[in-house]
Amino acid sequence: MSANRKLTEHIQAKDASGNLRLILVYQDFDDIDLPHGVSLRPSAKYFETTDHLKINWLNEKQFEIEATGEILNRVQPAQSE
């Protein structure tokens, strides 16, 4: 069984100063050998900023930069009319 990591999502978030940060969400997919071939099974998710700082997921709206403890708040996408 081996893992394949794929970029699955981009999340916009703001720090306490209002600076916009982009969080990249990666997910591992494990190769599972089945009688009829190989299947991919979703596994762990990893979060990091575009400058490669590791991010901890706190909840749907908040994230933490692991190295500094700084909290980032998710920016809700604009509603289409």
CNS distance restraints for C-alpha pairs under 8 A (distance, minus, plus):
assign (resid   1 and name CA) (resid  30 and name CA) 6.31 0.50 0.50
assign (resid   1 and name CA) (resid  31 and name CA) 5.31 0.50 0.50
assign (resid   1 and name CA) (resid  32 and name CA) 6.12 0.50 0.50
assign (resid   1 and name CA) (resid  33 and name CA) 7.61 0.50 0.50
assign (resid   2 and name CA) (resid  30 and name CA) 5.56 0.50 0.50
assign (resid   2 and name CA) (resid  31 and name CA) 5.54 0.50 0.50
assign (resid   3 and name CA) (resid  28 and name CA) 5.85 0.50 0.50
assign (resid   3 and name CA) (resid  29 and name CA) 5.32 0.50 0.50
assign (resid   3 and name CA) (resid  30 and name CA) 4.41 0.50 0.50
assign (resid   3 and name CA) (resid  31 and name CA) 6.37 0.50 0.50
assign (resid   4 and name CA) (resid  28 and name CA) 5.37 0.50 0.50
assign (resid   4 and name CA) (resid  29 and name CA) 5.06 0.50 0.50
assign (resid   4 and name CA) (resid  30 and name CA) 6.37 0.50 0.50
assign (resid   4 and name CA) (resid  31 and name CA) 7.80 0.50 0.50
assign (resid   5 and name CA) (resid  26 and name CA) 6.32 0.50 0.50
assign (resid   5 and name CA) (resid  27 and name CA) 5.49 0.50 0.50
assign (resid   5 and name CA) (resid  28 and name CA) 4.29 0.50 0.50
assign (resid   5 and name CA) (resid  29 and name CA) 6.26 0.50 0.50
assign (resid   6 and name CA) (resid  26 and name CA) 5.34 0.50 0.50
assign (resid   6 and name CA) (resid  27 and name CA) 5.46 0.50 0.50
assign (resid   6 and name CA) (resid  28 and name CA) 6.43 0.50 0.50
assign (resid   6 and name CA) (resid  29 and name CA) 7.78 0.50 0.50
assign (resid   7 and name CA) (resid  24 and name CA) 7.05 0.50 0.50
assign (resid   7 and name CA) (resid  25 and name CA) 5.89 0.50 0.50
assign (resid   7 and name CA) (resid  26 and name CA) 4.35 0.50 0.50
assign (resid   7 and name CA) (resid  27 and name CA) 6.52 0.50 0.50
assign (resid   8 and name CA) (resid  24 and name CA) 7.94 0.50 0.50
assign (resid   8 and name CA) (resid  25 and name CA) 5.75 0.50 0.50
assign (resid   8 and name CA) (resid  26 and name CA) 5.53 0.50 0.50
assign (resid   8 and name CA) (resid  27 and name CA) 6.48 0.50 0.50
assign (resid   9 and name CA) (resid  24 and name CA) 6.16 0.50 0.50
assign (resid   9 and name CA) (resid  25 and name CA) 5.02 0.50 0.50
assign (resid   9 and name CA) (resid  26 and name CA) 7.14 0.50 0.50
assign (resid  10 and name CA) (resid  22 and name CA) 6.69 0.50 0.50
assign (resid  10 and name CA) (resid  23 and name CA) 5.76 0.50 0.50
assign (resid  10 and name CA) (resid  24 and name CA) 4.90 0.50 0.50
assign (resid  10 and name CA) (resid  25 and name CA) 6.16 0.50 0.50
assign (resid  11 and name CA) (resid  22 and name CA) 5.77 0.50 0.50
assign (resid  11 and name CA) (resid  23 and name CA) 4.97 0.50 0.50
assign (resid  11 and name CA) (resid  24 and name CA) 6.49 0.50 0.50
assign (resid  11 and name CA) (resid  25 and name CA) 7.63 0.50 0.50
assign (resid  11 and name CA) (resid  74 and name CA) 7.03 0.50 0.50
assign (resid  11 and name CA) (resid  75 and name CA) 7.81 0.50 0.50
assign (resid  12 and name CA) (resid  20 and name CA) 6.83 0.50 0.50
assign (resid  12 and name CA) (resid  21 and name CA) 5.92 0.50 0.50
assign (resid  12 and name CA) (resid  22 and name CA) 4.80 0.50 0.50
assign (resid  12 and name CA) (resid  23 and name CA) 6.25 0.50 0.50
assign (resid  12 and name CA) (resid  74 and name CA) 5.91 0.50 0.50
assign (resid  12 and name CA) (resid  75 and name CA) 5.44 0.50 0.50
assign (resid  12 and name CA) (resid  76 and name CA) 7.85 0.50 0.50
assign (resid  13 and name CA) (resid  20 and name CA) 5.75 0.50 0.50
assign (resid  13 and name CA) (resid  21 and name CA) 5.20 0.50 0.50
assign (resid  13 and name CA) (resid  22 and name CA) 6.24 0.50 0.50
assign (resid  13 and name CA) (resid  23 and name CA) 7.20 0.50 0.50
assign (resid  13 and name CA) (resid  72 and name CA) 5.67 0.50 0.50
assign (resid  13 and name CA) (resid  73 and name CA) 5.04 0.50 0.50
assign (resid  13 and name CA) (resid  74 and name CA) 4.13 0.50 0.50
assign (resid  13 and name CA) (resid  75 and name CA) 4.97 0.50 0.50
assign (resid  14 and name CA) (resid  18 and name CA) 5.30 0.50 0.50
assign (resid  14 and name CA) (resid  19 and name CA) 5.29 0.50 0.50
assign (resid  14 and name CA) (resid  20 and name CA) 4.53 0.50 0.50
assign (resid  14 and name CA) (resid  21 and name CA) 5.75 0.50 0.50
assign (resid  14 and name CA) (resid  72 and name CA) 5.32 0.50 0.50
assign (resid  14 and name CA) (resid  73 and name CA) 5.28 0.50 0.50
assign (resid  14 and name CA) (resid  74 and name CA) 6.53 0.50 0.50
assign (resid  14 and name CA) (resid  75 and name CA) 6.70 0.50 0.50
assign (resid  15 and name CA) (resid  19 and name CA) 5.48 0.50 0.50
assign (resid  15 and name CA) (resid  20 and name CA) 6.77 0.50 0.50
assign (resid  15 and name CA) (resid  21 and name CA) 7.30 0.50 0.50
assign (resid  15 and name CA) (resid  70 and name CA) 7.39 0.50 0.50
assign (resid  15 and name CA) (resid  71 and name CA) 6.34 0.50 0.50
assign (resid  15 and name CA) (resid  72 and name CA) 4.68 0.50 0.50
assign (resid  15 and name CA) (resid  73 and name CA) 6.52 0.50 0.50
assign (resid  16 and name CA) (resid  71 and name CA) 7.27 0.50 0.50
assign (resid  16 and name CA) (resid  72 and name CA) 7.20 0.50 0.50
assign (resid  21 and name CA) (resid  49 and name CA) 7.11 0.50 0.50
assign (resid  21 and name CA) (resid  50 and name CA) 7.98 0.50 0.50
assign (resid  21 and name CA) (resid  72 and name CA) 7.99 0.50 0.50
assign (resid  22 and name CA) (resid  49 and name CA) 5.84 0.50 0.50
assign (resid  22 and name CA) (resid  50 and name CA) 6.22 0.50 0.50
assign (resid  23 and name CA) (resid  47 and name CA) 6.52 0.50 0.50
assign (resid  23 and name CA) (resid  48 and name CA) 5.59 0.50 0.50
assign (resid  23 and name CA) (resid  49 and name CA) 4.58 0.50 0.50
assign (resid  23 and name CA) (resid  50 and name CA) 6.57 0.50 0.50
assign (resid  23 and name CA) (resid  55 and name CA) 7.88 0.50 0.50
assign (resid  24 and name CA) (resid  47 and name CA) 5.68 0.50 0.50
assign (resid  24 and name CA) (resid  48 and name CA) 5.39 0.50 0.50
assign (resid  24 and name CA) (resid  49 and name CA) 5.91 0.50 0.50
assign (resid  24 and name CA) (resid  50 and name CA) 6.76 0.50 0.50
assign (resid  25 and name CA) (resid  45 and name CA) 6.79 0.50 0.50
assign (resid  25 and name CA) (resid  46 and name CA) 5.78 0.50 0.50
assign (resid  25 and name CA) (resid  47 and name CA) 4.72 0.50 0.50
assign (resid  25 and name CA) (resid  48 and name CA) 6.82 0.50 0.50
assign (resid  26 and name CA) (resid  45 and name CA) 5.56 0.50 0.50
assign (resid  26 and name CA) (resid  46 and name CA) 5.06 0.50 0.50
assign (resid  26 and name CA) (resid  47 and name CA) 6.32 0.50 0.50
assign (resid  27 and name CA) (resid  42 and name CA) 7.10 0.50 0.50
assign (resid  27 and name CA) (resid  43 and name CA) 6.59 0.50 0.50
assign (resid  27 and name CA) (resid  44 and name CA) 5.78 0.50 0.50
assign (resid  27 and name CA) (resid  45 and name CA) 4.27 0.50 0.50
assign (resid  27 and name CA) (resid  46 and name CA) 6.17 0.50 0.50
assign (resid  28 and name CA) (resid  42 and name CA) 6.18 0.50 0.50
assign (resid  28 and name CA) (resid  43 and name CA) 5.07 0.50 0.50
assign (resid  28 and name CA) (resid  44 and name CA) 5.45 0.50 0.50
assign (resid  28 and name CA) (resid  45 and name CA) 6.34 0.50 0.50
assign (resid  29 and name CA) (resid  40 and name CA) 5.69 0.50 0.50
assign (resid  29 and name CA) (resid  41 and name CA) 5.25 0.50 0.50
assign (resid  29 and name CA) (resid  42 and name CA) 4.49 0.50 0.50
assign (resid  29 and name CA) (resid  43 and name CA) 5.33 0.50 0.50
assign (resid  29 and name CA) (resid  44 and name CA) 7.83 0.50 0.50
assign (resid  30 and name CA) (resid  40 and name CA) 5.47 0.50 0.50
assign (resid  30 and name CA) (resid  41 and name CA) 5.12 0.50 0.50
assign (resid  30 and name CA) (resid  42 and name CA) 6.46 0.50 0.50
assign (resid  30 and name CA) (resid  43 and name CA) 6.55 0.50 0.50
assign (resid  31 and name CA) (resid  38 and name CA) 6.26 0.50 0.50
assign (resid  31 and name CA) (resid  39 and name CA) 5.78 0.50 0.50
assign (resid  31 and name CA) (resid  40 and name CA) 4.85 0.50 0.50
assign (resid  31 and name CA) (resid  41 and name CA) 6.55 0.50 0.50
assign (resid  32 and name CA) (resid  38 and name CA) 5.47 0.50 0.50
assign (resid  32 and name CA) (resid  39 and name CA) 5.08 0.50 0.50
assign (resid  32 and name CA) (resid  40 and name CA) 6.03 0.50 0.50
assign (resid  32 and name CA) (resid  41 and name CA) 6.84 0.50 0.50
assign (resid  33 and name CA) (resid  37 and name CA) 6.13 0.50 0.50
assign (resid  33 and name CA) (resid  38 and name CA) 4.61 0.50 0.50
assign (resid  33 and name CA) (resid  39 and name CA) 6.50 0.50 0.50
assign (resid  34 and name CA) (resid  38 and name CA) 5.61 0.50 0.50
assign (resid  34 and name CA) (resid  39 and name CA) 6.92 0.50 0.50
assign (resid  46 and name CA) (resid  55 and name CA) 7.75 0.50 0.50
assign (resid  47 and name CA) (resid  54 and name CA) 6.20 0.50 0.50
assign (resid  47 and name CA) (resid  55 and name CA) 5.01 0.50 0.50
assign (resid  47 and name CA) (resid  56 and name CA) 6.77 0.50 0.50
assign (resid  47 and name CA) (resid  57 and name CA) 7.43 0.50 0.50
assign (resid  48 and name CA) (resid  52 and name CA) 5.54 0.50 0.50
assign (resid  48 and name CA) (resid  53 and name CA) 5.29 0.50 0.50
assign (resid  48 and name CA) (resid  54 and name CA) 4.48 0.50 0.50
assign (resid  48 and name CA) (resid  55 and name CA) 4.92 0.50 0.50
assign (resid  49 and name CA) (resid  53 and name CA) 5.21 0.50 0.50
assign (resid  49 and name CA) (resid  54 and name CA) 6.74 0.50 0.50
assign (resid  49 and name CA) (resid  55 and name CA) 7.01 0.50 0.50
assign (resid  53 and name CA) (resid  65 and name CA) 6.72 0.50 0.50
assign (resid  53 and name CA) (resid  66 and name CA) 7.43 0.50 0.50
assign (resid  53 and name CA) (resid  67 and name CA) 7.34 0.50 0.50
assign (resid  54 and name CA) (resid  65 and name CA) 6.16 0.50 0.50
assign (resid  54 and name CA) (resid  66 and name CA) 5.73 0.50 0.50
assign (resid  54 and name CA) (resid  67 and name CA) 7.33 0.50 0.50
assign (resid  55 and name CA) (resid  63 and name CA) 6.49 0.50 0.50
assign (resid  55 and name CA) (resid  64 and name CA) 5.54 0.50 0.50
assign (resid  55 and name CA) (resid  65 and name CA) 4.72 0.50 0.50
assign (resid  55 and name CA) (resid  66 and name CA) 5.56 0.50 0.50
assign (resid  56 and name CA) (resid  63 and name CA) 5.67 0.50 0.50
assign (resid  56 and name CA) (resid  64 and name CA) 5.02 0.50 0.50
assign (resid  56 and name CA) (resid  65 and name CA) 6.37 0.50 0.50
assign (resid  56 and name CA) (resid  66 and name CA) 6.14 0.50 0.50
assign (resid  57 and name CA) (resid  62 and name CA) 6.82 0.50 0.50
assign (resid  57 and name CA) (resid  63 and name CA) 4.77 0.50 0.50
assign (resid  57 and name CA) (resid  64 and name CA) 6.56 0.50 0.50
assign (resid  58 and name CA) (resid  62 and name CA) 5.46 0.50 0.50
assign (resid  58 and name CA) (resid  63 and name CA) 5.16 0.50 0.50
assign (resid  58 and name CA) (resid  64 and name CA) 6.85 0.50 0.50
assign (resid  59 and name CA) (resid  63 and name CA) 6.96 0.50 0.50
assign (resid  60 and name CA) (resid  74 and name CA) 7.80 0.50 0.50
assign (resid  61 and name CA) (resid  73 and name CA) 5.72 0.50 0.50
assign (resid  61 and name CA) (resid  74 and name CA) 4.95 0.50 0.50
assign (resid  62 and name CA) (resid  71 and name CA) 6.71 0.50 0.50
assign (resid  62 and name CA) (resid  72 and name CA) 5.68 0.50 0.50
assign (resid  62 and name CA) (resid  73 and name CA) 4.68 0.50 0.50
assign (resid  62 and name CA) (resid  74 and name CA) 6.01 0.50 0.50
assign (resid  63 and name CA) (resid  71 and name CA) 5.72 0.50 0.50
assign (resid  63 and name CA) (resid  72 and name CA) 5.07 0.50 0.50
assign (resid  63 and name CA) (resid  73 and name CA) 6.48 0.50 0.50
assign (resid  63 and name CA) (resid  74 and name CA) 7.76 0.50 0.50
assign (resid  64 and name CA) (resid  69 and name CA) 5.74 0.50 0.50
assign (resid  64 and name CA) (resid  70 and name CA) 5.53 0.50 0.50
assign (resid  64 and name CA) (resid  71 and name CA) 4.55 0.50 0.50
assign (resid  64 and name CA) (resid  72 and name CA) 5.98 0.50 0.50
assign (resid  65 and name CA) (resid  69 and name CA) 5.32 0.50 0.50
assign (resid  65 and name CA) (resid  70 and name CA) 5.30 0.50 0.50
assign (resid  65 and name CA) (resid  71 and name CA) 6.54 0.50 0.50
assign (resid  65 and name CA) (resid  72 and name CA) 7.56 0.50 0.50
assign (resid  66 and name CA) (resid  70 and name CA) 7.64 0.50 0.50
